Amino acid sequence: MVGAQFALSMLLKKSYIKFINMAGTVVKQEGKVATREAYGKVLVEIGRKNPNVVALDADLSDSTKSEMFQKEFPERFFNMGIAEQNLMGTAAGLAASGKIVFASTFAIFSERAFEVVRNVISRNKLNVKITGTHAGIITGSDGKSAQAIEDISIYRTLPNFYVVQPADVIEAEHAMWQLSEHNGPSYLRLLREPTAILHDAGYRFQLGKADVLRDGKDAVIFATGALVAESLNAAEMLQAEGRSVAVVNIHTIKPIDVNSVVEFARKTKHVVTAEDHNIIGGLGSAIAEVLGEHYPCKMKRVGMHDRYAESGSGEELYKKYGLSAEHVKDAVKELLKK
Amino acid sequence: MADLHLAKELQRKANQFRKEILEVIYTAKAGHPGGSLSEIDVLTALYFHKLKVRAAEPEWADRDRFVLSKGHASPGYYVVLAAKGFFAHEELLKFRKINSMLQGHPELSTPGVDFAGGSLGQGMAFSIGLALAGKLDNKEYIVYVMIGDGESQEGVVWEASMAAAHFKLDNLVAILDKNQVQQTGKTKDVMDLGDAASKWKAFGWHVIEIDGHDMHQILDALDAKRVQGKPTIIIANTIKGKGVSFMELNHKFHGKAPNEEEYKKAIAEIDSLITES
């Protein structure tokens, strides 16, 4: 049953790639696409639909892909220069004037303006969609300074904020659309590195609702972002060893889907979380908060163990710092031994 | 030249507001008298001469915006908003109290408030957004933002300053309440702002410098023709704690309420100012 599901998902994956090629705007790399590609593409589409949409960036529009919006709507795009506090403050002023505001920069640099975001955007519940690209150690060779591993944690602490990290480009497109229709602030975490496509064109994404990619009865892996693909591979390896492991994609880390988290914990009694982020404050913490109150059970967190990484390729770093499919698999096995 | 009668009337009003500021802070046993007393002459002229606002329709889309970036000076702001009729006068005596409309620092939920201050520098950035939106929507409204000289130590003030000139925001008027003192001492001793006028000019702004306690100069500055394609800043040279001898230029009264004796003395001093005028 699970094997058949996997075969089906591989088939669907091929059709997603085909779908993306037809759309023509997304760059394909060995069957993988970066989630940031969805940002520029969908921002343009949202901009076409609603003249009230404006976008701002802090001199990284070619990297974040907001330049696609800039090209089509130069009068509605503002390059704020290398000035993140003013980026967020200006975004807030535009939102207070009734605009739907998208503000993008690298995940790490958005953190520089954290207190501005707290005091002007979160406190006033303004309709600003912050997008941080190049998140996680998967960002790679730029090294520690560029690898945001605390962004989920800090944005999660802000009242009124939604925090979303898509697992692939298809999901990123859906997330963009649904966030644009949500009246309130949000943080969207996107990646520079191309990642596997896990969903197809028929995917029904729902903000705030967990995405069950694979069912299982021995353990569940709650994963987010690039670690969703790693976790699917881990589950496949475990299947070969006779273990039935569910993989649930938590794209909306806040508000978290309490019902699905409790349901899968209850069903499997063994919970592993997986994220390219510090295990303190990220998805692992969010899941632990839910289960601590609703269904305490055995749990293990895969992620950055309160340390920084270094330069290298994303793949090399995942192997060295414990974020690869192999590590997720080992975490499940260790948990099942207990 | 400003209308002499108008200037005299506004000066009298501003001094009445000084008494209310002291009463509000004394009643709350907390608040910021120094910056409220320094800003009040300009605030009075803004609200009773210049700003197009409607008390009965605080969210009126075409209103001029006023951003109090130095949000700690809320008592001065609240007494003016109450006098304009945005909320009942008795709200003033609930300032900083639980369940009150009037929070320690302004919140958007209070009628007439356009910016939730309290963290310095951020009102400047917020004003860039308001002014850009005004341009995008072809609105005639003007965005006024009041900042302090101590506040000017925040880097975001200068980020926003650059952006205002870059985007040619001639619908933006900043007012620098240059009251010379901040929480721990004289601004020039804590972190010298230097030649403010030259700095703002170098950042691409049209600069007007006035005595911020001279109602004629305030009115002339507010009524001056703005320069096309450039934001304007009015540098108002003021005295922190203006009107109360023992509060003037005294950093101890940046954020401290007067005790009973000090309160009575302060009120008596303002009363004699009003009698003299």
Chai-1 contact restraints between the chains, C-beta under 6 A:
chainA,res_idxA,chainB,res_idxB,connection_type,confidence,min_distance_angstrom,max_distance_angstrom,comment,restraint_id
A,A83,B,E159,contact,1.0,0.0,6.0,A-B,restraint_1
A,Q85,B,V156,contact,1.0,0.0,6.0,A-B,restraint_2
A,Q85,B,E159,contact,1.0,0.0,6.0,A-B,restraint_3
A,N86,B,A125,contact,1.0,0.0,6.0,A-B,restraint_4
A,N86,B,V156,contact,1.0,0.0,6.0,A-B,restraint_5
A,N86,B,E159,contact,1.0,0.0,6.0,A-B,restraint_6
A,N86,B,A160,contact,1.0,0.0,6.0,A-B,restraint_7
A,N86,B,A163,contact,1.0,0.0,6.0,A-B,restraint_8
A,G89,B,Q122,contact,1.0,0.0,6.0,A-B,restraint_9
A,G89,B,A125,contact,1.0,0.0,6.0,A-B,restraint_10
A,G89,B,F126,contact,1.0,0.0,6.0,A-B,restraint_11
A,T90,B,A125,contact,1.0,0.0,6.0,A-B,restraint_12
A,T90,B,I128,contact,1.0,0.0,6.0,A-B,restraint_13
A,T90,B,G129,contact,1.0,0.0,6.0,A-B,restraint_14
A,A92,B,F126,contact,1.0,0.0,6.0,A-B,restraint_15
A,A92,B,G129,contact,1.0,0.0,6.0,A-B,restraint_16
A,G93,B,F126,contact,1.0,0.0,6.0,A-B,restraint_17
A,G93,B,G129,contact,1.0,0.0,6.0,A-B,restraint_18
A,G93,B,L130,contact,1.0,0.0,6.0,A-B,restraint_19
A,L94,B,G129,contact,1.0,0.0,6.0,A-B,restraint_20
A,L94,B,A133,contact,1.0,0.0,6.0,A-B,restraint_21
A,S97,B,L130,contact,1.0,0.0,6.0,A-B,restraint_22
A,S97,B,A133,contact,1.0,0.0,6.0,A-B,restraint_23
A,K99,B,A133,contact,1.0,0.0,6.0,A-B,restraint_24
A,V116,B,Q122,contact,1.0,0.0,6.0,A-B,restraint_25
A,N119,B,S119,contact,1.0,0.0,6.0,A-B,restraint_26
A,V120,B,Q122,contact,1.0,0.0,6.0,A-B,restraint_27
A,V120,B,F126,contact,1.0,0.0,6.0,A-B,restraint_28
A,N124,B,L108,contact,1.0,0.0,6.0,A-B,restraint_29
A,N124,B,A116,contact,1.0,0.0,6.0,A-B,restraint_30
